[in-house]
């Protein structure tokens, strides 16, 4: 109150004999606390209890040999424990490929999902579905013949070519004629003895590919033959596409006489195997051997 009167006196310009009466009214701007109404309402308090980390029972068993008291949980932990390993305060699970995968808790899972969604995978854009012919390297091969071609100096007229549907790795040999015995020998020497027994081989219905000798080969090694009919030729479209690519590569490396194409097949295959392929985003050589090939220019 004194401060308010002092501030008021400094604002008034009065002579010494003048007097001013100031009335002070004690009126509260805000109502007194006792005048406020107090209403009681019912409230529910919720307490969040964190769930037990699914990794902890496994860690307790692997680290200290402790098991849960529940018999079912005890049996479950003993059955699952051999697939896990506890190393440097981190739990890992052994995958079917032999790799150790880090086990995550609920908070870590949410963090990983948030990081993935914030990147290029955030839109979750899906591409059109398409069937897969092969699921791993050398699972399925496409076999076809090329020719007749201009007769080479070695009297060769045909090329027998095969391509892996997964890695796009290719093999090819020149032939004077395509007989069923030559096809069987080619499959054993260039496919089975090098890359193992495939799940199936795709061919057309030509006599060199569809005969009793081929049936005996499939029965002996335990794989199947899928035939592409005249009404559905694109079934073996990958082999036909490789045949065109191989012919184009041979045109670039043969001499003017075009009689030495049988000697240039290895060079053409080398160029194809070391070339970046758009469908696989890699070279066939790197997919088969795990490293890129050393080219002459890099030495």
NUKOL-663446 format. One record per residue (C-alpha): residue in one letter; x, y, z. Coordinates in steps of 0.05 Angstrom, whole numbers. Example, Ala and Ser with C-alpha at 12.3 -4.5 7.8 and 13.67 -1.06 7.14 Angstrom:
+------+--------+--------+--------+
| code |      u |      v |      w |
+------+--------+--------+--------+
|    A |    246 |    -90 |    156 |
|    S |    273 |    -21 |    143 |
+------+--------+--------+--------+
//
This chain:
+------+--------+--------+--------+
| code |      u |      v |      w |
+------+--------+--------+--------+
|    X |      0 |      0 |      0 |
|    X |     57 |     49 |     18 |
|    X |     90 |     36 |    -49 |
|    X |     26 |     52 |    -86 |
|    X |     17 |    119 |    -49 |
|    X |     90 |    138 |    -62 |
|    X |     83 |    125 |   -136 |
|    X |     18 |    166 |   -138 |
|    X |     52 |    225 |   -103 |
|    X |    107 |    228 |   -154 |
|    X |     56 |    235 |   -210 |
|    X |     18 |    295 |   -180 |
|    X |     44 |    367 |   -188 |
|    X |     18 |    405 |   -127 |
|    X |     37 |    469 |    -92 |
|    X |     59 |    467 |    -20 |
|    X |     -7 |    493 |     10 |
|    X |    -51 |    446 |    -33 |
|    X |    -80 |    384 |     -2 |
|    X |   -111 |    324 |    -35 |
|    X |   -153 |    272 |      0 |
|    X |   -143 |    201 |    -25 |
|    X |   -192 |    147 |     -5 |
|    X |   -166 |     76 |     -1 |
|    X |   -215 |     21 |    -18 |
|    X |   -195 |    -50 |      2 |
|    X |   -227 |    -87 |    -56 |
|    X |   -196 |   -153 |    -80 |
|    X |   -189 |   -163 |   -155 |
|    X |   -188 |   -239 |   -146 |
|    X |   -238 |   -276 |   -102 |
|    X |   -214 |   -305 |    -38 |
|    X |   -192 |   -377 |    -38 |
|    X |   -247 |   -396 |     10 |
|    X |   -300 |   -372 |    -39 |
|    X |   -277 |   -422 |    -94 |
|    X |   -320 |   -482 |   -104 |
|    X |   -287 |   -550 |    -95 |
|    X |   -317 |   -608 |   -134 |
|    X |   -298 |   -680 |   -122 |
|    X |   -292 |   -728 |   -180 |
|    X |   -275 |   -802 |   -185 |
|    X |   -208 |   -818 |   -220 |
|    X |   -175 |   -882 |   -242 |
|    X |   -100 |   -890 |   -237 |
|    X |    -67 |   -937 |   -286 |
|    X |      0 |   -969 |   -271 |
|    X |     38 |  -1000 |   -330 |
|    X |     75 |  -1063 |   -310 |
|    X |    132 |  -1079 |   -357 |
|    X |    130 |  -1149 |   -387 |
|    X |    187 |  -1195 |   -372 |
|    X |    241 |  -1195 |   -425 |
|    X |    235 |  -1261 |   -465 |
|    X |    311 |  -1265 |   -467 |
|    X |    321 |  -1266 |   -392 |
|    X |    302 |  -1339 |   -378 |
|    X |    350 |  -1362 |   -433 |
|    X |    405 |  -1317 |   -406 |
|    X |    395 |  -1343 |   -335 |
|    X |    400 |  -1415 |   -360 |
|    X |    460 |  -1404 |   -405 |
|    X |    498 |  -1360 |   -355 |
|    X |    478 |  -1389 |   -287 |
|    X |    441 |  -1454 |   -302 |
|    X |    376 |  -1428 |   -270 |
|    X |    309 |  -1453 |   -296 |
|    X |    238 |  -1427 |   -285 |
|    X |    196 |  -1461 |   -233 |
|    X |    140 |  -1476 |   -282 |
|    X |    151 |  -1546 |   -312 |
|    X |    127 |  -1526 |   -381 |
|    X |    173 |  -1466 |   -384 |
|    X |    230 |  -1507 |   -357 |
|    X |    222 |  -1558 |   -412 |
|    X |    216 |  -1504 |   -465 |
|    X |    279 |  -1469 |   -442 |
|    X |    319 |  -1533 |   -443 |
|    X |    295 |  -1549 |   -513 |
|    X |    310 |  -1480 |   -542 |
|    X |    376 |  -1466 |   -506 |
|    X |    422 |  -1506 |   -553 |
|    X |    404 |  -1457 |   -609 |
|    X |    427 |  -1396 |   -569 |
|    X |    493 |  -1369 |   -545 |
|    X |    508 |  -1315 |   -493 |
|    X |    570 |  -1275 |   -511 |
|    X |    593 |  -1208 |   -483 |
|    X |    527 |  -1192 |   -449 |
|    X |    489 |  -1205 |   -514 |
|    X |    444 |  -1263 |   -533 |
|    X |    451 |  -1293 |   -602 |
|    X |    410 |  -1345 |   -639 |
|    X |    442 |  -1393 |   -688 |
|    X |    406 |  -1391 |   -756 |
|    X |    398 |  -1450 |   -803 |
|    X |    455 |  -1423 |   -845 |
|    X |    501 |  -1425 |   -784 |
|    X |    501 |  -1349 |   -774 |
|    X |    492 |  -1319 |   -704 |
|    X |    434 |  -1270 |   -703 |
|    X |    428 |  -1219 |   -647 |
|    X |    366 |  -1226 |   -605 |
|    X |    328 |  -1161 |   -592 |
|    X |    280 |  -1139 |   -537 |
|    X |    214 |  -1103 |   -548 |
|    X |    244 |  -1033 |   -543 |
|    X |    301 |  -1051 |   -591 |
|    X |    251 |  -1081 |   -640 |
|    X |    211 |  -1016 |   -640 |
|    X |    274 |   -976 |   -650 |
|    X |    296 |  -1019 |   -709 |
|    X |    227 |  -1013 |   -741 |
|    X |    228 |   -937 |   -732 |
|    X |    297 |   -932 |   -763 |
|    X |    276 |   -976 |   -822 |
|    X |    212 |   -937 |   -833 |
|    X |    249 |   -871 |   -832 |
|    X |    294 |   -893 |   -890 |
|    X |    282 |   -918 |   -960 |
|    X |    236 |   -973 |   -934 |
|    X |    188 |   -924 |   -902 |
|    X |    139 |   -922 |   -960 |
|    X |    129 |   -998 |   -960 |
|    X |    120 |   -997 |  -1035 |
|    X |    108 |  -1065 |  -1064 |
|    X |    125 |  -1086 |  -1134 |
|    X |     82 |  -1131 |  -1178 |
|    X |     87 |  -1205 |  -1159 |
|    X |    124 |  -1251 |  -1207 |
|    X |    140 |  -1325 |  -1203 |
|    X |    210 |  -1347 |  -1186 |
|    X |    240 |  -1404 |  -1226 |
|    X |    301 |  -1416 |  -1181 |
|    X |    311 |  -1401 |  -1107 |
|    X |    387 |  -1412 |  -1102 |
|    X |    447 |  -1420 |  -1148 |
|    X |    447 |  -1480 |  -1195 |
|    X |    376 |  -1498 |  -1175 |
|    X |    348 |  -1494 |  -1246 |
|    X |    382 |  -1492 |  -1314 |
|    X |    356 |  -1473 |  -1382 |
|    X |    385 |  -1517 |  -1438 |
|    X |    380 |  -1501 |  -1512 |
|    X |    417 |  -1507 |  -1578 |
|    X |    438 |  -1452 |  -1626 |
|    X |    442 |  -1464 |  -1700 |
|    X |    454 |  -1484 |  -1752 |
|    X |    508 |  -1430 |  -1757 |
|    X |    558 |  -1416 |  -1812 |
|    X |    604 |  -1476 |  -1815 |
|    X |    668 |  -1463 |  -1777 |
|    X |    738 |  -1485 |  -1796 |
|    X |    728 |  -1544 |  -1749 |
|    X |    664 |  -1565 |  -1784 |
|    X |    621 |  -1541 |  -1725 |
|    X |    550 |  -1521 |  -1739 |
|    X |    516 |  -1516 |  -1671 |
|    X |    526 |  -1489 |  -1601 |
|    X |    498 |  -1526 |  -1541 |
|    X |    487 |  -1474 |  -1486 |
|    X |    460 |  -1476 |  -1415 |
|    X |    446 |  -1420 |  -1366 |
|    X |    432 |  -1419 |  -1291 |
|    X |    366 |  -1385 |  -1275 |
|    X |    390 |  -1356 |  -1209 |
|    X |    461 |  -1329 |  -1220 |
|    X |    456 |  -1324 |  -1297 |
|    X |    520 |  -1365 |  -1302 |
|    X |    527 |  -1397 |  -1371 |
|    X |    564 |  -1454 |  -1404 |
|    X |    570 |  -1469 |  -1479 |
|    X |    607 |  -1517 |  -1526 |
|    X |    610 |  -1521 |  -1602 |
|    X |    583 |  -1584 |  -1635 |
|    X |    584 |  -1612 |  -1705 |
|    X |    516 |  -1642 |  -1693 |
|    X |    470 |  -1646 |  -1634 |
|    X |    457 |  -1718 |  -1613 |
|    X |    426 |  -1745 |  -1549 |
|    X |    492 |  -1777 |  -1528 |
|    X |    527 |  -1710 |  -1534 |
|    X |    473 |  -1675 |  -1493 |
|    X |    477 |  -1726 |  -1437 |
|    X |    553 |  -1721 |  -1435 |
|    X |    548 |  -1644 |  -1434 |
|    X |    500 |  -1645 |  -1375 |
|    X |    544 |  -1692 |  -1335 |
|    X |    611 |  -1658 |  -1351 |
|    X |    591 |  -1585 |  -1350 |
|    X |    534 |  -1584 |  -1300 |
|    X |    532 |  -1642 |  -1251 |
|    X |    607 |  -1654 |  -1242 |
|    X |    620 |  -1579 |  -1235 |
|    X |    561 |  -1549 |  -1199 |
|    X |    523 |  -1609 |  -1170 |
|    X |    456 |  -1640 |  -1185 |
|    X |    402 |  -1588 |  -1201 |
|    X |    330 |  -1592 |  -1182 |
|    X |    307 |  -1591 |  -1254 |
|    X |    329 |  -1572 |  -1325 |
|    X |    284 |  -1535 |  -1374 |
|    X |    289 |  -1556 |  -1448 |
|    X |    245 |  -1557 |  -1509 |
|    X |    214 |  -1619 |  -1539 |
|    X |    268 |  -1632 |  -1590 |
|    X |    293 |  -1703 |  -1600 |
|    X |    362 |  -1690 |  -1570 |
|    X |    330 |  -1668 |  -1505 |
|    X |    268 |  -1711 |  -1500 |
|    X |    287 |  -1785 |  -1505 |
|    X |    298 |  -1848 |  -1464 |
|    X |    372 |  -1834 |  -1453 |
|    X |    355 |  -1768 |  -1421 |
|    X |    302 |  -1802 |  -1378 |
|    X |    355 |  -1850 |  -1353 |
|    X |    400 |  -1792 |  -1335 |
|    X |    345 |  -1757 |  -1295 |
|    X |    327 |  -1822 |  -1259 |
|    X |    400 |  -1837 |  -1242 |
|    X |    415 |  -1769 |  -1212 |
|    X |    347 |  -1754 |  -1184 |
|    X |    326 |  -1689 |  -1218 |
|    X |    269 |  -1670 |  -1264 |
|    X |    261 |  -1644 |  -1335 |
|    X |    211 |  -1589 |  -1352 |
|    X |    193 |  -1582 |  -1425 |
|    X |    171 |  -1517 |  -1459 |
|    X |    119 |  -1531 |  -1512 |
|    X |    110 |  -1494 |  -1578 |
|    X |     50 |  -1460 |  -1549 |
|    X |     89 |  -1434 |  -1489 |
|    X |    159 |  -1421 |  -1515 |
|    X |    174 |  -1364 |  -1465 |
|    X |    180 |  -1417 |  -1410 |
|    X |    252 |  -1426 |  -1431 |
|    X |    259 |  -1353 |  -1450 |
|    X |    322 |  -1342 |  -1410 |
|    X |    361 |  -1394 |  -1450 |
|    X |    336 |  -1364 |  -1515 |
|    X |    356 |  -1294 |  -1492 |
|    X |    425 |  -1319 |  -1475 |
|    X |    432 |  -1351 |  -1544 |
|    X |    420 |  -1283 |  -1576 |
|    X |    470 |  -1250 |  -1529 |
|    X |    522 |  -1304 |  -1544 |
|    X |    514 |  -1295 |  -1619 |
|    X |    521 |  -1220 |  -1613 |
|    X |    585 |  -1228 |  -1572 |
|    X |    613 |  -1277 |  -1623 |
|    X |    601 |  -1227 |  -1679 |
|    X |    646 |  -1177 |  -1644 |
|    X |    705 |  -1224 |  -1635 |
|    X |    706 |  -1269 |  -1696 |
|    X |    749 |  -1255 |  -1757 |
|    X |    721 |  -1230 |  -1823 |
|    X |    716 |  -1300 |  -1850 |
|    X |    673 |  -1321 |  -1790 |
|    X |    705 |  -1389 |  -1792 |
|    X |    737 |  -1385 |  -1723 |
|    X |    674 |  -1375 |  -1681 |
|    X |    684 |  -1443 |  -1648 |
|    X |    750 |  -1418 |  -1620 |
|    X |    720 |  -1353 |  -1594 |
|    X |    665 |  -1384 |  -1551 |
|    X |    709 |  -1382 |  -1489 |
|    X |    724 |  -1309 |  -1500 |
|    X |    650 |  -1293 |  -1510 |
|    X |    632 |  -1331 |  -1447 |
|    X |    686 |  -1293 |  -1409 |
|    X |    656 |  -1227 |  -1431 |
|    X |    586 |  -1249 |  -1412 |
|    X |    605 |  -1276 |  -1343 |
|    X |    643 |  -1213 |  -1323 |
|    X |    589 |  -1164 |  -1347 |
|    X |    541 |  -1130 |  -1299 |
|    X |    471 |  -1160 |  -1306 |
|    X |    412 |  -1115 |  -1292 |
|    X |    364 |  -1169 |  -1264 |
|    X |    414 |  -1192 |  -1211 |
|    X |    450 |  -1124 |  -1200 |
|    X |    516 |  -1162 |  -1204 |
|    X |    561 |  -1202 |  -1250 |
|    X |    550 |  -1277 |  -1257 |
|    X |    623 |  -1288 |  -1237 |
|    X |    614 |  -1251 |  -1170 |
|    X |    550 |  -1289 |  -1154 |
|    X |    583 |  -1356 |  -1166 |
|    X |    652 |  -1344 |  -1135 |
|    X |    636 |  -1289 |  -1085 |
|    X |    688 |  -1240 |  -1112 |
|    X |    697 |  -1200 |  -1174 |
|    X |    742 |  -1227 |  -1229 |
|    X |    811 |  -1196 |  -1240 |
|    X |    812 |  -1168 |  -1311 |
|    X |    875 |  -1160 |  -1353 |
|    X |    868 |  -1084 |  -1349 |
|    X |    870 |  -1085 |  -1273 |
|    X |    937 |  -1121 |  -1267 |
+------+--------+--------+--------+
//
